[in-house]
Amino acid sequence: MKKLALLIVATTLLMGCGRDLKTIELTDWQFQYNDQWLPATVPGCIHTDLMAQGIIPDPFYGTNEDSVQWVGERVWKYRTIITRDMWQGFEHCELVLQGVTYCDVTLEGDVSGGHFRRQAIMCDNMFREYRVCLFDVLMEGNMLPDMDDSTLLEITFYPIEINNENHFANEVCKEDGYPWPDMDYDLPDHRAMSRMAPYMLGWDWGPKLSTVGILGSVKLECYNGEREEEPITKPKSWNVELRQEKDSIGQSFTFYKNGKPIFAKGANWIPCHSFPVLTPAMKERYRYLLTSAKEANFNMLRVWGGGIYEPDYFFDLCDSLGLMVWMDFNFSCALYPSDTNFLNNVKIEAEQQVRRIAQHPCVVVWCGNNEVKNGWEDWGWQQQYNWTPEQIATLQHGIDTLFGENGILAQAVKQYDPLHRAYITSSPLYGWGHPECVTHGDSHYWGVWWGEQPFEMYKEKTGRFMSEYGFQSYPEYSTVCRYCPEDQRTIDSPTMKKHQKHGRGLEIIDKAMMQYYGVDSKSLSLEDFCYVSQLLQAWGMGYGIYQHLLQQPHCMGTLYWQLDDCWPVASWSSIDYYGNWKALHYRARDLFSDNVDLKQYAEYYKTYPRKLHLKKASYDLSQNNDRRGHLTVTVKANTYMRDVMLQTVPHVDGHFDYNFFDLGKGATLTATFIPRDPNADLSGVKVTLKCLNDIYHK
């Protein structure tokens, strides 16, 4: 193994005792594949390392997700070297691990008396920081004074897998002494047994890519004197508070800024990649998505509780952009173990995450979980699993202990959030099958989509704060072409099915598309279907947003599901994986504008698109590529044109400042293309146009 390259992150940071702190990130990692040790990238994960070595294909392409499932079923080893000169001259040295999945950490080397191998620590929570005194491990058996110059640091990662019977197949962890929950009853979703990012094991918009690795960092912190915990500092407050007050309707859910009520406008945020590693490319992804949210007049994002605790970089951007953040703790759609080991593990997780995230003024509310109360009350678990009364009481006690108003998470907020921001136990307060969902607290209304109800139900089912609601669309055809082989570009091909994770997704879209547009996937080409699916999503979701705005102050917030994607897929997002704005994002921008004309939308929604009498489109299109690399296009309509979509050929990731617009006869519009990469070469790019007129007059 070649000599370790060092990255000195900080050498003069002062600790509580006033002594110097030397921080060294460990680099030059390797991972073991069969009998070979190959270069690894840290931060990173096993999937990205295997791809870099050409061992596995891109899991996002075609049906490759299936062919890489073996990766999540194996034990993987990573290693690097710690040298004496890193810690020499210091009284203390801690090994600090962040973002590591289930693993054993060992140190191995030679001393004058022979060879040693010592376990340093076991890690069983990817959301925690782990610290271990390096000297305590090395001094075992008085080995430190005679130790050679280098010590091997090896991390063994164990899979967290679920078999077909929905039980954990990870006997390795149990055998190796992990405090695995031991219960005499079953849980609805056994992902809840581990503190791994739930979405990595699959969701109805994401692939099953159960990865392992060092998604954060491994470093040494060397110092003299006594180490003191970093003090909690109080960030500048945005003076935003959540008020939930009983009234003649039920219970309000309103944010106030400087004492004045504000209407929350935005969407739900999911992890923006299946492998959430903070690389430069990932930072660019964060910047683009969050600035796109700001460009669409968002003032709030809800960080959903089935993903990850986002890095400080995410919150820094939200701070700078003025985007309020609703912060879910990482619990979603499940019941969780209530044994002492699990709860103690979560208690440390909550303390660490609150201490870190609370330093950001953008956070305006903490939420215990996503849909745990909803599932407990409404999803039939209690009947399905035949729990005894005693087991039900145990589960209820566990819910209260973890999520309750005086539970573990609430106490973490109380103790470690210096701004004392509001904590709510669960979102939503009532599921969409309860009449209270429109009168009390926040609401996840899924009668549209899951219940296959028409978009008009948004008028009747507008709650006090709409924290989730949504409707799917397919990404634009250029995105489909990047993940779907040419010979599979039909709606029912294996690849297209693999990239539609909702069991009834296509069926629900087809039903609504026929109702509102008079066409469906059977009557359209795949390219046209992708286009019309976006028009359908924008039309229906726009109607929901319109109703929420119209029904102020009964409703004081609308956060649609969802802003982004973690891979290229058919989903509820308004921006696809590659950064292309869907029609919904433009519609949200218009409706979220402070100058929105709601009377205009009252007229707009009087007529279903399928009832429009559209003539064959006639227009003049010109474009200009100036010397600065800017690309503008001007469209003059010779007939009324509905839902004009501008496209770049060849495709360039980015968005036009105006797109998916209507043009009256004789009207002219000029749009500028904004590439995702500011240095993109647009000199050979041609702009083409598609509109609904073309669909109805072929």
WOHULIN-V379235 format. One line per field, one symbol per residue. ss: DSSP state (A for helix, B for strand, O for the rest). phi: phi as a letter, one per 20 degrees, with the letter a starting at -180 (. if undefined). burial: b if it has 16 or more other C-alpha atoms within 10 Angstrom, else e. Layout:
ss: ???
phi: ???
burial: ???
This chain:
ss: OOOOOBBBBBBBBBOOOOOBBBBBBBOOOBBBBOOBBBBOOOOOOAAAAAAAOOOOOOOOOOOAAAAOAAAAAOOBBBBBBBBAAAAOOOOBBBBBBBBBOOBBBBBBBBBOOBBBBBBBBBBOBOOOBBBBBAAAAAOOOOOAAAOOOBBBBBBBBOOOOBOOOOOBOOAAAAAOOOOOOOOOOOOOOAAAAOBOOAAABBBOOBBBOOOOOBBBBBBBBBBOOOOOOOOOOOOOOOOBBBBOOBOOOOBOOBBBBOOBBBOBBBBBBOOOOOOOOOOAAAAAAAAAAAAAAAAOOOOBBBBOOOOOOOOAAAAAAAAAAOOBBBBBOOOBOOOOOOOAAAAAAAAAAAAAAAAAAOOOOOBBBBBOOBOAAAAAAAOOAAAAOOOOAAAAAAAAAAAAAAAOOOOAAAAAAAAAOOOOOBBBOOBOOBOOOOAAAAOBOBBBOOOOOOOOOOOOAAAAOOOOBBBBOOOOBOOOAAAAAAAOOAAAOOOOOAAAAAOBOOOOAAAAAAAAAAAAAOOOOOOOOAAAAAAAAAAAAAAAAAAAAAAAAAOOOOOOBBBBOOOOOOOOOBBOOOBOOOOOBOAAAAAAAAAAOOOOOAAAAAAAOOOOAAAOOOOOOOBBBBBBBOOOOOBBBBBBBOOOBBBBBBBBBOOOOBBBOOOOBBBOOOOBBBBBBBBOOOOOOOOOOBBBBBOAAAAAOO
phi: .fffeddeebccfeegenefcddceecleccecldddcfcdcfrbfffffffemeceffeeldfgffdffffddecdcbbdddgffdfndfcbdedccmeegaddcdbadcgepdcbcfeaddcbfededcbffffffffnlegfdfffccedcddedfddcefemdfeefgfffenfffgdcebedfcffffdedfgffeobebcfecfdcqdfdbcbdcdadndedfgfedeffeeldceddcfbferbfbcedclndfceecrbeddgebfdedeegfffffggffffffffemfcbcdefeddceffggffgffgfemefcedffebblbddgcffffffffgfgfgfffgffffdfffdbdcfadmffgffecemffefelffgfffffffffgffedffcegffffffedefelffcdfacefcffeefffdccmecdedffngelefgfffffdeefbeebaabfbefffffgfeddggfdecfdfgffffeceegdgffffgfffffedmcbffddfffffgffffffgffffffffgffffefegdcabcfdbfcceafafaefdcfgenffegfffffgffeffdfeffffffgefcfgfefddegfcbdccccdefenfcccdddeecfcdlfdececffcfqbefcalcdcfgnfccdcdedffegefedfdedddccbfgffecd
burial: eeeeeeeeeeeeeebeeeebbbbbbbbbbbbbeeeeeebbbbbbbbbbbbeeeeebbbbbbbbbbeebeebbbebbbbbbbbeeebbeeeebbbbbbbbbbbbbbbbbbbeeeeebeeebbbbbbbbbbbbebbbebbeeeebeeebeebbbbbbbbbbbbbeeeebeebeebeeeebebbeeeeebbbbbbbbbbbbbbbeeebbbbbbbbbbbbbbbbbbbbeeeeeeeeeeeeebebbbebeeeeeebbbbbeeeeebbbbbbbbbbbbbbbbbbeeeeeebbbbbbbbbbebbbbbbbbbbbbbbbeeeebbbbbebbbbbbbbbbbbbbbbbbeeebbebbbbbbbbbbbebbbbbbbbbbbbbbbbbbbbebeebbeeeebeeebeeebeebbbbbbbbebbbbbbbbebbbbebbbbbbbbbbbbeeebbbbbbbbbbbbbbeeeeebeebbebbbbbbbbbbbbbbbbbbbbeebbeeeebbbeeebbbbbbbbeebbebbbbbbeebbbbbbeeeebbbbbbbbbbbbbbbbbbbbbbbbbeebbbbbbbbbbbbbbbbbbbbbbbbbbbbbbbbbbbbbbbbeeeeeeeeeeeeeeeebeeeebebbebebebeeeeeebbbbbbbbbbbbbbbbbbbeeebbbbbeebbbbbeeeeeeebbbbbbeeeeebeebbbeebbbbbbbee
